[in-house]
Amino acid sequence: METNNSNTSTSSTSLAGSCSGERYWFAFLFSSLATFFIGVIAILLWRGGALLYKRGPSIRQRSKRLVANADKQDSPYAFDPMHERNWATIIKEYAAKLISGQQTPGKILVIAVVVLSLASLVIYFYDVSTQPIESCQLWSQSPTQQIDLAFNVFFLFYFFLRFVAAQDKLRFWCLDIHSWVDFFTIPPSFTAIVLGRNWIGMRFFRIARILNIPDILQFLHILRSSNSIRLTRMLCLLFTVWLSAAGFVHLTVGQCFIIFFITGGLALFARAIPELAEMLSNKKKYAGQYRLENGKKFVLVCGHITFTSMENFLKDFLHEDRVSSDSFYDADVLIVDKKHSVDFEFQALLKRHFTRVMYFDATVMDPVDLDRVKLKRTEAVLILANKDAIDPDGEDASNIMRVISIKNYHSETKIIVQLLQYHNKMHLMNIPAWNNNTDEAVCIAELKLGLIAESCLNPGFSTMIANIFAMRSDTEVAGKLTEKGAPDRSVWLQQYLRGASLEMYTETLSNYFVHDLKNFSEAARFCLVELDILLFAIEVCEENGQRRLAINPDRTSKYYRIAKRTRGFFLAGSSEEASRARYYCHHCHHKEKPEAIHKCVHYRIEDSSNSNKSRREMSRPRSESSIIQHPLPPTPQMLKSFCFDTTGMFYWCPTQTLDQQTIDIRAKCELTHHVICCVFAEESSPVIGLRSFVMPLRASNFDDNELKPIVFIGNSTFLKKEWRHICNFPKVYIVDGSPNDRATLRAVNIHLCDMCVILSSSASHQDQRQDRYLT
């Protein structure tokens, strides 16, 4: 009797009495499985058709024929299908941007999906508590079923967007957990309308959307540290497993202890999953290969890859001000690095930019890995350096070896490499495939010390240059102006923040500048007044093909008049603002506001090949031939204790010994208006490269009486290593002592100096006294 009563209660809670004892749960389950298998078959048929199509004439052969025909017709345009973006690629990019959560529409969409999933889960709990698992109520008479159907229509739209944006359609269809959630929740809601009954079934799978809450908190920059990300993921996973176990239980027996029993069993099984996965699977998470798309550009980043270095790089490279730029605004970023494990912070960074950034567990030292990331098709390879390396020369040697490996694999690849020491640049010149016209070596010490030296002559120069090259949007500045206390901000601070949001861009000047404005002064005034951008320099292409840069040319300069194919250097808020100078047309934009200036019907590209050539030349460093030097002939007045070097760019003097230029602090010092450089370094510390600091202060454009004496205070043994690089510059002195000693500072008249600079060498990890933020 007790058994019969139990069976009766169980059947009454699983099937409504109005259904006449007929169960159709298998129809709902069949709709989900049929959707899955039909999709798999369709994807496989599509791949098979694409494979058969590729067996015909290859794309490269067809492109060669098109280019050959174009050459015969003397057409200036060359068509390359591999670089043409078709409609499928464009739609895929838009879908990826929409679901990425990087822009405002994407963030709203992702948050809406999670919120509606939780709302659908609330409806599920309500239905479980008020009606049987399977009921024969019509769809038009069930408000909860109508609301849930509306939610599923939205989820179907979001599923379609994710499917379009997926790189591997088959992997997305079969292995994505959220795809399985949609398979078991969306088709049954439509089946319920056809059958006229409702089956709660697998609707509890919507709880899996809780796993997306950590990603949303990362999009909103609420979670930043790895500990907070890990804790949130564990809590969401525990909560998801707990409620999922409760969902399975409602299909069988509803005893509460079974919930905890299933949870404990899943926890024990989860502990064995990593070990089983490691034994049974040899394929790593980041061991795939990059899939090329028509017209899609990408760059490779390797070297010193950390969360901090990549966050700073992506913050500028993927900045919103680069949108609508015609170069790399939609380029992918491929991170190539060998890591034993990717930490949670780095994984969160990859998820925030998953539509544009891909990580590969690879090394540029292996040709097989270079083939996986399609190195031959990349636009450029960026090699980052560790600026905090204990051994700077060793770090530079590692990056130089990466350059050699890349050049051996493909000699025409453009490389931008970071080096820590200036003297290591000469090793790159010994690489046969190194091209001074396309490849670039950026020396961090040279750049940093050069800016500091210029700030000694012009205080605030380094800040201005840093603001120009740092990417900041107007919305960020507006946010700072609207913070608490903003009404009390001074006018100068508002103007400074506005200027900090501007960056430097280059654009080819339109024909209006050539025919109507004619000279630089009129062009600069027109850009500032009418286009709301600042023109401060131009680059002119001469008849011999060389390009000359002229900064604010005056009437005496031969580059004062604007010629064709002249490129302007602008300070603007975004690349879209700078493009106004390229698209401006007097017929169409005469009375338009600057924001309304876009490409019109009169805009024509004169010569695509020349345009592409000029853009490539803009990205290359200036060759020595493009810098005209006019060394003055020696005169009796110039034959002093020091003169110019062979290049005529810097002051030079005969070699001076360290003892000759060492100041005795016990004697009275007569120096005034000098520059004091406090060097914090030990005897075994690596060299800083003080030559890069001294050179701007000894430029030949100064008169000899304008040269400020330079006094280095620090360990004499360390300064001896630097002395051989600066011993030929005049008015350079050494003081053996500690910069922390007040007596030493008073002895060199620090109260009479024009500028005091503090530098430090890279410290070892054992030296905790060193401030890591010292330059």
N, C-alpha and C positions, 0 to 999 in steps of 0.2 A: 504493500500500500504506500509506504513512504517513497519507494522508487517510482511508482506511477505518479505520485504527486509532484515529485521533482521533475520528471520528464514533462509533465503538463505545464508546470511553471516555466520551464526553459523554453518550450515551444511557444508559449503565449507571449514571451518577451522577444522572440526572434521573428515571429510571423503574425501579422494582424489577422483577426478573425474574419474580416471581410474578403480575404484572399482565397477562401474556400480550400485552404490547405495546399494550394499550388505555389511552389517556390521557383523563382526565376533568377536566383543569384548568379547562376552560371552564365546567363545572358549578359549581365553587367561585366562579369569577369572576362567573358569572351570578347566583348567590345574593346577592352583595354589591351588584351593580348593580340587581337587582330590589328589594332592600330600599330602596335610595336612591330609585328612581323611584316606588315605591308610597307611600313617605312623602311625597314632593313632591305627588303627586296627592291624597293624603288631606288635606294641609294646605290645598291650593288649594280643594278641595271644602268644607272647613270654613269657609274665609273667604268663599266664595261664598254658603253658607247663611246665615252671619252678616250678610252684606250684604243679602240678600233680607229677612231678618227686620227689619233696621233701616228698611226702606222702609215698614213699617207705622206705627202710632202711636208717636211718639218717646217716649223714656223721660221726657223733661221734661213732655210733655203728660200722660202717665199719672200722674206724680208730682203734677202740679197738681190732677188730678181727685181723687187720694187725699187731698191736703191739704184740698181744698175740702169733701169729704165729712166729713173729720175735724172741720173747723170747724163744719159743720152739726150734728154730734152733740155739740158742746161737749166734745170729748175733749182732754185736756191733752197727748196724745202726737201728734206730727207725724212722718209717715213720709216720708223722702226716699230713694228707691232709689239715688241717686248717692252717698249717704253710708253705705249699708248694705253691709257686707262679706259677700259670699256665700261659699259653701264653696270655690269655685274659687280665689278670692283668698287665702283662709286656707291652702289646701294649697300654693299657689304661694309664699307667704311662708315657710312651714315648709321647703319644699324649698330656697329661696334661702338661708335661714339655715344649713341643713345643709351646703351645698356652699361656703359663703363662707369657711370657715376662721377665722372670728372667735371662735367658741365652741369648747369642748373637743371635742365630737363632730365638728364640722366639720373641725378640725385633724387629728383621728385619721383621718377619712375621706379627706381629701386626701393625707395622707402614705401611707395604705394603698394608694391608687390608684397612686402613683408607685412604691412598693416592689414591689407585685405586677406592675406593668408591667415593671420591671427583671427581676423573677424570671421572667416570661414570656419576656423576651428571652434570658435565660440558657438556658431550655429550648429556645428556637429555635436558639441556637448549638449546643447539644448535639445536636439532631436533624439539623442540617446536617452535622455532623462524623461522625455515626454511621449515617445512612440516606439514601436518595435523596430527591429533592425530592417525588416522588409515590410512595407505597407502598400496598400492598393489605393492610395489617395491620388487624385488627379493633380497634374502639375498646376493647373489654373486655380486650384483650391488650396494650395499650400504656399503661404507667403515665404516661409524659410527656403523652400525649394526654388522659388523664383529669385530670391536674393542670391542664393548660392549659384544659380545659373548665370546671373549677371557677373558675379565674380569670376566664374570659369571662362566667360567670354573674354574678359580682360586678361586672364592667365593664358588663354590661347594666343592672344595677340603678343604677349610677352614671350611665349614659347617660340613663336614665329620669328621674332627679332633675334632671339638667342640662336636659333637654327641658322639664320642668314649670316650672322656674325661669326659662327663657329669656323675654325680653321679646318678641323677634321670632322666632317658631318657624321661619319659612321661612329666615331668615338663619342661624339656628343649624343647620338641617338641611343647608344647601347650602354655607355659607362657613366654618364652623368646622372647623379642621384636626383637632381631636380627634374630631369626628363622623366624618370620613373615615377616621380610624384605626379607629374602631369598626366602620364599614361593611365594611372589608376584613379584619377579624380575627374578629369575633364570628359573623356568619353562616356562614363556612366551617367553623368548629368544629362547628356543628350539622349542616351538610351532610355532613361526614365520617362522622357516625354513620349517616346514611341510606344513603350509598353504600358504607360498609364499607371505606373507604380514606382515607388522610391525604395532604393536599397542604400543604407548608410555605408555598409561595406568598408572600403579602404579610404574613406575621406579623412581619417585621422593622419594620413601621410602628410597632410599640410603642415604638420608640426615640424617637418624637416626645414621649413623656412626659418625657424629660429636660428639655425646655423649661420644664416646670413646677417644676423644682428652684429657680430664683431666686425664684419666688413663695412656695414653702414656706419658704425661708430668710428671706423678708421677714415671713411670718406669725410665725415664731419670733423675729423681731427680731434675727437674726444679721447680715443685710445692712441697713445704715442709710444709708450715703453713696451718692451717685449714681455715683461711680467704681467702687465695689465691685459695685453692681448691674449697671452696664454691662459690666464685665469678666466677671462670672459669666454674663451672657446671651451674650456673644460666645463664651466657651468652650463653653457648652452647645450653642449653634447650630453651632459648628464640629464638635463631637463628634457631633451628630445627623446633620449632612450627611455626615460621613465614614462612619459606620456605615450610613446609608441607602444610600450609594453602594455599599458592600460588599454590602448586601442585594440590590440590583439585579444586581450582578455575578454572584452565585451562580445567578441564573436563566439566565445566558448563558455567558460564558467566565471562568474563574477566575484570570486572570493578575493579579499584584499591581499591575503598573504601571497597569492600567486604573482601579484605585481612585483613584490620585493624578490620573490624567487627568480622570476625571469630577469629582473635587473641584475641580481647577483650572478646569474649564469652568463649574461651578456658581458658583465665586467670581467669575469674569469676568462671568457673566450677572447675578449679584446686584448688581454695581456699577451696572448699567444699569437695574435695577428701579425705584429711586426716581425717576429722571428720566422713565422711561416712565409710571410711575403718575401723576406730576404732569402730564404732557402729555395722557394719555388719560382721566384721571378728574378731574372738577371737584368731586366730593363729598368733603368733609373727614370726618375720623374723628369729630369731635364736632359735626357739623352737622345732626344729626337733630332730632326733636322729642319732647317728653315724652308718653308714653302714659298717659292717666288710667285708673285702676282703681277699681272701686266700693269706697267706704269707705276709700280710701287717702289719708292726709294727706301733705302735703309742704310744705317751706319753701324759699325761695330765698335764696341767699347771693351777694352781689356786692360790688363795691368793691375794696378792696386784697386781692387773692387771691394768696397765696404758700403755699409748702409749710409754712412755720412757722405762719402764721396759721390755715390750715385744719387742720393737725394738732392744734393746741391746741383749736380749736373742736370738732372731731369727737371728741376725747378726752373732752370733757365731755358733748356732746350725745348721743353714742352710748354713754355709759357703761352698764355692766351694772346699776348700781343703779337705772336708770330702767326696767328691765324690769318689767312688770305695772302701770306707771302708766297712767292712763286718758286721757292727753292725747297726748303725742308720742313714746311709747316705740317705736313702729314707723313713725314718719314718715320719708319719704325726704328727702334733702338734695340740692337742685339747685344746682350751682355755675355761675354765669353770669359769664363773663369772656372778654375778647378777648386771646388770646396768640398770638404768632407760632409758638411751639413749646412743648410741654409737656415739661418736663425729666423725667429718669428718676425722681427722688425723688417728684415729684408723681404720675407714672404709678403708681409703687409704692403710694402712698397710695390712689389710686383703686381699685387692684386689691384692696387689703386690705379695703376697704369697698364692693366693687362691688355688693352686694345692696341697699345703702341710699343710696349716694352716686353721683350722675351729674354729669358735666361737660358743659357746652354752650359751644361757641365762639360766644358771642353777647354782646350788650350791652343793658343796660336802657334805653339812649337810643334804641333802634330799636323802633318798635311791631311790626314783623314778628317780631323776635326775642322780644318779650314774648308774642306769640301762640304761638310755638313752645314756650315753656316753660309755657304755660297759667297766666299770671299771675293771671287772674281767679279761679282756683280755689285758689290758694295760701292757706295759713293765715297766713303772715307773710313779710315780706321783711326780711332782715338786711343792712345795708350796713356793711361793715367799713372802718375808717380805718387809715391808715399812721401809727403813733405815732412813727416815726422820720423823718417828712417834714421836709424842709428848710424848707418854707413851710407852716406849719400852717393859716393862713387859706386858702391855695390848695387844700389838701387838703379842708378843710371846704366850700369852695365847690363842689368837684367832687361831694362827697356830697350837697350840697343840690340840685344840678342833677339828680342821679339821683332824688332824692325828687320833684322837680317832674315829671320824665318819667314816673315810675310813677303819680303821682296824676293826671296828664293822661290816661293810658291807662285807669286804673280808680281812681276816687276812693275807693272803699271798702276798698282794700287796706290791711291793717295793716302799718306800717313801724316797724322798730326801727333807728335810725341812730346810728352812732358819730360824735362830733365831738371835735375836739382842744381847741378854745377855748370857754370858757363864753359869751363875748359873741356867738358866732355862733348861739346858740339863737334869738335874736330874729328871725333871718331865716326860720326855719321857721314862725313865727307868721304871717308875711305870705302864706303859701301858702294859698289859699282852701280847698283840700280837706284841709288838715292838721287832724286831730281830736285834741284833747288827751285825750280819753277812751280812745282806742285806740292812737294812735301814741305812740312814745316816742323821746326823744333822750337818749343816754347820753354825757355829756361825760367823756372820759378824764381830762383834767387836773383837773376838779372832783372826780371820784371819788378819784383818786389823792392829790391834795393834801389832800382832806378826811380821808382815812384817816390820812395822816401827821400832820395837826393833832390828830386825836383821840388818836393815840399819844403826842403830847407831853403830853396831860393824863392819859392812862391807858396807860402802857407795856404793849405787847403787844396792844393793841386791834386794830391792823391785821392782826396775825398770826391772831388769833381769827376775824375776819371773813373773811379769805382762806381759812382752813380750812373755814369753814362753806359758802362758795360753791364751793370747789373739790371736784370729784368724786373721791372715793377709796373704794375698796371694802375690805371687811374682809379679803379675801384678800391685797391689797397690804400691809396693815398686818401681817397674820400672816407674810407673807414677810420683812418687815423684822425682826420679832421672832425669827424662826428663823435669821437670818443668823449668821455666825461672830461669836462674842463675845456673843450674845444672853443667855446665862445671867448675864452680869455687868451687864446693863442695870439701871438703877435702876427702882424702881416708878413714879416720876413720869414717866419716859420712856415706859413702857408705857401709862400712862394718857393721856399726851399723844398718842401714836400712835393710841390708840383714839378719842379725841375728834376727831382729825384726819380720821378716816374717816366722821364724821357730816356730814350735809347738812341744809339747811332745806327742809321740805315743808309744804304746806297741805292740810288735809283737813276736810271737814264732819263735825262731831261727831254721833255716833249719838244716838238717843232716850234711851239709858241715861244720858247726861250731862245731859240736860234734866230727866228725871223723877226720877232717883235721886240724882245727885251735886249738882246744882243750882247750886253756886258754883265759882269758879275754883280756890280752894285745894284742894278735894276732887278736882276734875278733874285738877289737876297732880299731886297725890299718887297718884291712881289710875293715871295714865298711866305714871309712873315706876316704880311698884311692880309693877303687874299687866301692863302692856303693854310695858314696857322701852323707852319713848320719852319724850322730854322736851317737855312743853308749856310754852311761855314767853309766849305772847300769843294773843289771840283777836280775831276781827273779827266785829262784830255788825251785822246788817242792821236798820235802824230802820224805822218805819212809813212814813216818807216815801221809802223806797227807798235812802237814803244808807247807806254802810257806814262804821263807825267802828272804828278800830284801837285796842286797849287792850293795852299791854305790862305783864304781871304786875299786873293790877288788884288793889287792896286792898279792904277792906270798905267804905271810904268811896266807892268808885266805883260809879256806877249800872250799870256793865257787869260787876259782880262776879258776879251770878247768870247762869247759862248759859241762854240763850234758844234757841228753835228757829232753824234755819238759821244757827247760829253756826259759823264756820270757825276751826279752831285752827292755830297755827303751831308746828311740831314740829322737834326735832332728832332725826334717825333715821338709821340706816345705809343705808336704801333706801326707795323709795316703797312697797314692799310692807310694810315695817315700819310706815310712817306710816298705811297704810290700815287698821291694826287699830282705830284710833279711829273709823273710819267704819263698820266691819263688826261692831263688838263688840255682842253680844247676851247679856244676863244669863241667858237661858234655855238657850242653846246653848253658851256659852263660859265659864260660871261657874268650872269646874274645869279648863279647858283651859290648856295652856302658851301663851305668847305666839306661838310659831311656828305653832300650830295654828289661829289665829284667821283665818277666811276668811268669805266671804259665806255666809250661812245662809238658810233658808227664810223667816225672819221679816224679812229685809232688804227694804225697799220704797223705791222712789224716789217721793217725795211728789209732785213736780211737775217734769217734765222741762224744761219751759220755764223755770221759775224756777231750776232747777239750772244750766241752760246760761247763763242770765243772770248768775247769781252767779259762775260760772267766768269769764265774760268780764269781769266787773267786777274779779275778782281780778287779771287780767292788765293792767288799766289803772292808770295812776298816780292817786294821790289828787288830787282836785280841791281848789282852795283853799277851797271851801265846806265840805269835810269836816274842815278844821283850824280849830278854834275858838280864837280868840285873845282874850285878856282884857287889853288894854293898861291899865296903871294910870294913873289921872289924875295930872297933875303936882302935886307937893307941894313945899313950900319945901325939903325935904330933898333932892329929886331935881333941883332946879335947880342943877346943878353945871356944870363945864366940859364935861361930856359927859352924854348921856342916851340914850334908846332912839330907834331910827329909827321911821318911820311904821308899819311892820309890828309893832313891839314885839318883834322876834325878836333884834335885835343892838344892841350899843352904838354910839352915834353921837356925833360931835363936829363942830364947825365945821371947814370946810376948812383944812387945814394945808399950808403950803408945804414944799417939799423942803429948803430951806435951814434952816427952823426945826427940822426933825426930824433933821438931819444931826449926828451925834456927831463932835466933834473928838477924834481919838485922842491928841492931845498933852495934852489935859486929863485930869484924873483922873476915872474912871468910877465911879459909885456904884451901878450896877445889880447886883442879886442875884436869884436865883431867876427868871431870865428865860429866854427862848427865843432861841437864836442860829440864824439860817438863812444858811448859806453858799451863795451863788448863783454858779455857774460859768457865765458867759455873756459874750459879746463885745458891742460896741456894735451890731453889725448882726444879732445873734441874734434870733430871734422871741420874742415874749413867752411867759412860762410860765403866767401866770394866777394871780399870788400872792394875788389876792382870795379864791380858793377855799381857800387855806391860812389866811388871816387870819380868815375868817368863823366857823369853828367855835371859834376861840380868843376870839371876842368875842360869844359867845352871851349872850342876856339872862338865862339861868338862873343865871349867875354873879353874885356880889356884886361891886361895883366894886373892893373891895380884893383880890379873888381874880384879877383880870385880870393875867396875866403879861406883862411888857414883851416886845415882839418886836423883834429887831435883825436887819436884813438887811445882810449884808456882800457887796459885789460892785462891779461897774462902775457908777459913778454915772449914766453916760449910758443904760445899759440900764435901771437901776432907775427912771430918770425916766419911761420909757415905761410902767412898771407903777404909778407913783405916783398917777396920776389915778384909779385904781380903788381905792386903799386910803387915800387922803388923809383920809377921814372916819372912820377908825377910831382910837380913842385908844391911846396908849402904843405907837406904831409908830415905829421909828427906823431911820435909814440910816447906814451906814458906807461911805465910798468907799475901797476897797482890795481887795487880793487875799486870798481865804480861805486861800491857801497861805502868807501872811506870818505868821510866829509872833508878831511884834511887834503886828500888828493884832489877833490873837486874844487876846493878853494884855491889850491896852488895853481890850477890852470884857468883861473878867473871864470868860473862857470857863471858868475853873476854878470859878466860882461859879454857872454857869447850871444850870437844871434839865434842859434838853434841847438838843442840837445837831442840826440837820437840814442835809443836803447835797442841793441841787437843782442841776439843769443844764438848759440850754436845748438844743433840737435843734441839733446841730452839722452843719456841712457835710461833704460826703464828703472834701474836701481836708484837713480838720483831723483828722489821725490821732491827735492827742494826747488827744482827748476819749474818755472811757470810755462806750461805748454802753450799758452797764448802769446808768449813773447815772440817777436818776429826774428 
